[in-house]
């Protein structure tokens, strides 16, 4: 999902072989003053996709399934309609590079991350959470937020963005670096972990991870709410383990959802 405020989200399974729906707000790309009407089929927004370095480019015309709408620029963000297109990620894909084009005033304009394109990686194949918990620090007023991950050797750095959600006012987002341990797992992935991230007792922490590879930053776009209840030690209750994440809840926010295969056409750049 590509939103008007220039954010990108992925929802659901995003991996080679998956069928996905691209949802795009055209007012990311329509220049100010253009008389574009949302959903006008005579003035399409086109998504361009590539799945391997030097591979063919697939052009996909995005359409409105709710028809044309006037004055959607004033709609609240959550209610704004989007243009959509369906496509199946090839089985041999390394990642998805995507950018968008639109004709305005006799020229072609682009939404392309300043020429770098939006590269969406299959992070589940290259980042695995090994530990995600709030660790007790005996006889201290604070606990420690701990995150350990195994990442593909091509990853150059990893950061966690986190905030504490059960205090008022809600804490601001804080960014902390994960450090490489110099160790690897059985698959050859390198292990990184947080260090000395102190949080209050009974804290509920929401976080996501950002990593840098191939000259691009990538967001896991996974939000996990994790906590360790501060029960007395003799009555401490177990914490649910959700796929390696000790948590009271775990949510994925990823913008592509299951779809039928696309009729997109393919060309080489």
C-alpha positions in Angstrom: 0.0 0.0 0.0 1.4 3.4 -1.1 -0.3 6.2 0.9 -0.6 9.9 0.2 1.8 10.8 3.0 4.5 8.8 1.2 4.5 5.8 3.4 4.6 2.2 2.2 3.0 -0.8 4.0 2.9 -4.5 3.4 0.1 -6.7 4.7 -0.1 -10.5 4.5 2.2 -13.0 2.8 4.8 -11.3 0.7 7.2 -13.8 -1.0 8.0 -15.3 -4.3 5.0 -17.1 -5.8 2.5 -15.0 -3.9 -0.3 -13.1 -5.7 -0.6 -9.5 -4.4 -2.7 -6.4 -4.8 -0.9 -3.1 -5.2 -2.9 -0.2 -3.7 -1.8 3.3 -4.7 -3.0 6.8 -3.8 -2.6 8.7 -7.1 -2.2 12.0 -5.3 1.3 10.9 -4.5 2.2 11.5 -8.1 -0.4 13.9 -9.5 1.2 17.4 -9.6 -0.5 20.3 -7.8 -2.9 22.1 -10.1 -3.4 19.2 -12.4 -7.2 18.7 -13.1 -6.9 14.9 -12.7 -10.1 13.1 -11.7 -9.6 10.1 -9.5 -10.0 6.9 -11.4 -10.0 8.5 -14.9 -9.1 5.6 -17.2 -7.9 8.0 -19.9 -5.2 9.2 -17.5 -3.8 6.1 -15.9 -1.1 5.7 -13.3 1.2 2.9 -14.3 3.3 0.7 -11.9 6.6 -0.6 -13.2 8.0 -3.7 -11.5 11.3 -5.6 -11.7 12.2 -8.7 -9.7 15.9 -9.3 -10.5 18.9 -7.2 -11.3 18.8 -6.5 -15.0 15.6 -8.5 -15.4 12.5 -7.5 -17.5 10.2 -4.7 -16.4 6.5 -5.4 -16.0 4.1 -2.6 -16.6 0.8 -2.7 -14.7 -2.0 -0.2 -15.2 -3.6 0.7 -11.9 -7.4 1.0 -12.0 -10.3 2.2 -9.8 -12.8 -0.4 -9.1 -15.2 2.2 -7.5 -15.3 4.4 -10.6 -14.4 8.1 -10.9 -14.6 10.4 -7.9 -14.4 14.2 -7.6 -12.6 16.0 -4.8 -11.1 13.0 -3.0 -8.1 15.2 -2.0 -10.2 16.4 0.9 -11.2 12.9 2.1 -9.7 11.7 5.4 -6.7 9.5 4.8 -8.4 6.3 6.1 -11.3 6.7 3.7 -9.4 7.7 0.6 -10.0 5.3 -2.3 -6.9 3.8 -4.0 -6.0 2.6 -7.5 -5.2 -1.1 -7.5 -3.5 -3.7 -9.7 -2.9 -7.4 -9.3 0.3 -9.3 -9.9 2.0 -12.6 -9.0 5.6 -12.4 -7.8 7.7 -14.8 -9.9 9.1 -17.8 -8.1 12.7 -16.8 -8.8 12.3 -13.2 -7.6 15.1 -11.7 -5.5 13.0 -8.7 -4.4 10.4 -6.4 -5.9 11.5 -3.1 -7.3 8.5 -0.8 -8.1 8.1 2.7 -9.3 5.2 4.7 -10.8 4.6 7.0 -13.8 1.8 9.4 -14.8 1.4 11.8 -17.8 0.7 15.4 -16.8 0.9 18.6 -18.9 2.6 16.8 -21.8 5.3 15.3 -19.7 5.8 12.1 -17.8 6.2 12.4 -14.0 7.5 9.7 -11.7 7.1 8.5 -8.1 10.4 6.5 -7.9 12.0 7.3 -4.5 14.1 10.0 -6.1 15.2 7.7 -8.9 16.2 4.8 -6.6 12.8 3.0 -6.9 11.0 1.3 -4.0 12.7 -2.0 -3.3 10.6 -4.4 -1.3 12.5 -7.4 0.0 11.2 -10.7 1.2 12.4 -10.0 4.7 11.0 -13.2 6.1 13.7 -15.0 4.1 16.5 -12.7 5.3 15.6 -11.7 8.9 14.5 -14.0 11.6 13.7 -12.9 15.2 15.5 -15.2 17.6 14.6 -13.4 20.9 12.2 -10.6 21.6 11.5 -10.0 25.3 11.6 -7.7 28.3 14.4 -9.1 30.6 14.3 -8.8 34.3 17.2 -6.9 36.0 17.1 -8.1 39.6 17.1 -5.4 42.3 16.9 -2.6 39.7 13.9 -0.3 39.0 14.3 -0.8 35.2 14.1 -3.8 32.9 15.9 -4.4 29.6 14.3 -4.6 26.1 16.1 -7.4 24.3 15.9 -8.2 20.6 18.2 -10.8 18.8 17.9 -11.5 15.1 19.6 -13.6 12.5 20.0 -11.8 9.2 21.4 -12.5 5.7 25.1 -11.8 5.5 24.4 -9.0 3.0 22.8 -6.9 5.7 25.1 -4.0 6.8 23.3 -2.7 9.8 20.1 -3.2 11.8 18.1 -0.7 13.9 15.1 -1.1 16.1 12.5 1.7 16.4 10.5 1.3 19.6 8.2 3.1 22.0 6.5 2.3 25.3 2.7 2.2 24.8 1.3 1.8 28.3 2.4 5.1 29.8 0.6 8.5 29.4 1.5 10.5 27.5 2.8 7.8 25.2 6.6 7.8 24.8 8.2 9.1 21.6 9.8 6.7 19.1 13.4 5.9 20.0 15.9 4.4 17.6 18.6 2.0 18.8 21.3 0.1 16.9 21.6 -3.6 17.0 25.2 -4.8 17.0 26.7 -7.8 15.2 27.8 -10.5 17.6 30.2 -11.9 15.1 28.4 -15.2 15.4 26.1 -17.0 12.9 23.3 -19.5 13.0 23.2 -22.9 11.4 22.2 -21.4 8.1 25.1 -18.9 7.9 23.0 -15.9 8.9 24.7 -13.4 11.1 23.3 -12.7 14.6 22.7 -9.1 15.8 21.3 -8.0 19.1 20.3 -4.9 21.1 22.4 -3.7 24.1 21.5 -1.8 27.2 18.0 -0.7 26.1 16.4 0.1 29.5 12.6 0.3 29.9 10.3 0.7 33.0 9.0 -2.4 34.8 5.8 -3.7 33.2 6.6 -1.8 30.0 4.7 -2.7 26.9 7.0 -2.0 23.9 6.0 -1.7 20.3 8.8 -1.8 17.8 9.8 -2.5 14.2 13.2 -3.2 12.6 15.0 -1.4 9.8 18.0 -3.0 8.0 20.3 -1.8 5.3 21.4 -4.0 2.4 22.3 -3.6 -1.3 22.6 0.2 -0.7 18.9 0.4 0.3 17.2 0.7 3.7 14.4 -1.8 4.3 11.6 -1.9 7.0 10.4 -5.2 8.2 7.1 -3.4 8.8 6.4 -5.9 11.5 4.9 -4.4 14.7 5.2 -6.6 17.8 3.8 -5.7 21.2 6.0 -7.5 23.8 6.0 -7.5 27.5 7.1 -9.4 30.6 4.5 -8.9 33.4 6.1 -7.8 36.8 4.4 -10.6 38.8 6.2 -11.7 42.0 8.8 -14.3 41.1 7.0 -17.2 42.9 3.8 -16.5 40.8 5.2 -15.4 37.5 3.0 -16.4 34.7 4.3 -17.7 31.4 4.3 -15.4 28.4 2.8 -16.6 25.2 5.5 -17.5 22.6 4.3 -16.5 19.1 6.8 -17.7 16.6 9.8 -16.8 18.6 8.4 -13.6 19.9 7.4 -13.5 23.5 4.4 -11.3 23.4 1.0 -10.3 24.6 0.1 -9.5 20.9 1.9 -9.6 17.6 0.7 -7.9 14.5 2.0 -7.8 10.9 1.5 -4.7 8.8 2.6 -5.6 5.5 0.4 -3.7 2.2 0.1 -6.5 -0.2 -2.8 -9.0 0.2 -3.7 -12.2 -1.6 -5.0 -11.6 -5.1 -5.7 -13.4 -8.4 -3.0 -13.6 -11.0 -2.3 -10.4 -13.1 -2.7 -9.8 -16.8 0.2 -7.4 -16.7 2.4 -7.1 -19.7 6.2 -7.5 -19.6 8.9 -5.5 -21.4 12.6 -5.0 -21.0 13.9 -1.6 -20.0 
